[in-house]
Amino acid sequence: MNLKFLIFLKITKKHCFFVILFFVINQLCNAQPNLVKNGGFEQYSICPNLINSNYSFSYPNYWYLCTNQIGASYNNSCSTDYCGSVPYNCIKSIGNYQPSFDGQAYIYLDFINAGFGNDGRSYMQTQLKDSLRAGHRYYAEFFVNLPNTMRFACNNNGLLFTNSAVYVDTINFPLGLLAANPQIIGYGNPIVTDTFGWVKISGIYKAIGGEQYITLGNFKHDSNTIAKDVNPAGYYGSGYIIDDVSVIPLDSFCLKANAGRDTTINVGDSVFIGSLTNGLDSVKWYANGTTLIDSTRPGFWVTPTTTGSYFYVLQQVVNGCFSADTVYINVVLPLKFINYALRQAQGDKVENSWITANEINVSHFNIQRSSNGKDFVTIGTLKANDKNYNEYSFIDDAPNEGVNYYRIVSVDKDGKTSYSEVRIIEVQGTKYELRLFPNPAKDVVNIECKEGIKEVKIIDCLGREISHFVRNDGNIHHLSLNIHHYPKGLYVVQVITKKGEVFNEKLVVE
C-alpha cells in the first residue's frame, strides 16, 4: 500500500467521522423534545386486568388519577383479560373495539357520567420533564376517540397546565368536577363523534412560567358541556379514549402548515379543510392559489357548487416560522342507486340486487337488515367495482320470519357513507333457535337467539374455549361480536339461554 493511499484513507476516515458527527448533532438539534413522560402510555408496572367486574386500576408509568372517583381505565394489549386489552375491551360495555393511535396502549376518562347533572368526571395527570419558561411558546396535542359503546358524544376535550399538582376530592365533594379553563382545547371546541379514527386536539400556549403539571379531561360543568346523542343503545354517558400526549417547545421546531387531506366529494357536499389548532400567529387562505378567502381560522368547511378540481393554499406564521401547504378537492356527481329490488330465493333466502351509477371513490357496500325499519344491522359486505356502471347481488341466508327491511350503505374510501332507499319483503316459514350472520364472517358476527342470550362461548376446532362473554340478565336477543383478531378457521359458537338451554352453531372466520 503506497503512502498516498494511506494519507487519503486517514483523511477520508477523518472526514467520515465529522460527517457522521454532524449528522448526529443535526438529528439531535432537529429532534422535537416531548416534555411529557410516557405520553403514549406504553410503559407500565402492572398490566391492567379486570377483577370481579371492577378494574383493579393500574396506571401507566408517570401518570395517575387526580380524583378518588374511578371512571377511568388503562388499556394495554399486554392484558390477558378481554376487558383490559387493546384493541378489544369492555370500556363501559362489552364490544368496544379501538386500535391505539400508536403502540399498544391508551387511557379512557369519563366526561359526562350516567344521569347527567352530577358532573361525574375523571382526570389523569402527570408531571412534565421540565417546567415551562415564562414567555416561551409550546405546542401541545393529544388524540381522542369516542368508544363505540357510548351513547353520547360531547365537547370540552381539554389539557390543563398548572404550576402544582391538582386533586379533586369526590368523597367530600361528590360532584367530582375540577373547574378550570384548560389552555389547550380544539379550535371551536368541537363535539368529537368519531368512533373509528383518532381526532387531534391541539393548540399553542404561551407560558406564564413555572407550569410543570398537565391534566386531561372535561373541566366544565354539565350545563356548559354540549352533548349529542349518537348511539341510543349505548352507555348513558360520555367519555373518551386518549392517546399520544405531547408538549413540545416551539423553540425546538417549526410547526408546519396543515391544509388538510386531499379528498373527493360529491357536488353540493361540504368538506373540512385545515386543522383545529388554536393559537396560530397568522393564517391566510387562498382559493385556487390567488383569491384570499380567510385570514382568521386554522380550518373551516367549504362547499364547492360545481364538479371539477379545486385547491386551497394555507400560509401561516407560528413563533416566527413561515410555512405553506395546499389541499386538493375533487368534486364529482353523487352515487346513484338504480333498480334496488328484493326477491325471495331458494326457500327462505332473500336476494338483494341493485345497480349503481357515478360510482367514484367508493370502497365497499354494507348490506343491512332490520325487523322494525329503524334498527339496522350489517349482514354482509361487498367490495365496490368503482366504475360508472355496476351491477350487484347479495343473498341473505337467514332473514327474519315475517317482515324484513333492507337497505344498502355505500362507504367511500375516506369513510363517508350514503344510503339507498329502504325495501321491504315478507318471508314465510323461517324457523331458528340460534342464528349467526354473516357466516362466513371476517370482522363482525351477529348472534341472534330467540330465547335470550345469557352466555356466549367461542370454541376453536381443537375444543379450546378462546372467548367467554356473560350477559347477566339474559334478556338480550341480539349480540354483535368483533372477530377481527380471530385466526381464519372453523369455530363453534355456543349460546346458553336464560332458561339454561344450550345451542351450538358452526362459524367460519375468513
Secondary structure by P-SEA (a helix, b strand, c coil): ccaaaaaaaaaaaaaaaaaaaaaaaaaaaacccccccccccccccccccccccccccccccccccccccccbbbbbcccccccccccccccccccccccccccccbbbbbccccccccccbbbbbbbccccccccbbbbbbccccccccccccccccbbbbbcbbbbbccccccccccccccccccccccccccccbbbbbcccccccccccccccccccccccbbbbbccccccccbbbbbcbbbbbccccccccccccccccccccbbbbcccccccccbbbbbcccccccccccccbbbbbccbbbbbbbbbbccccccbbbbbbbbbbbcccccccccccccccbbbbbbcccccccccbbbbbbbccccbbbbcbbbbbccccccccccccccccccbbbbbbbbbcccbbbbbccbbbbbbccccccccccccccccbbbbbbcccccbbbbbcccccccbbbbbccccccbbbbbcccccbbbbbbbbbcccbbbbbbbbbcc
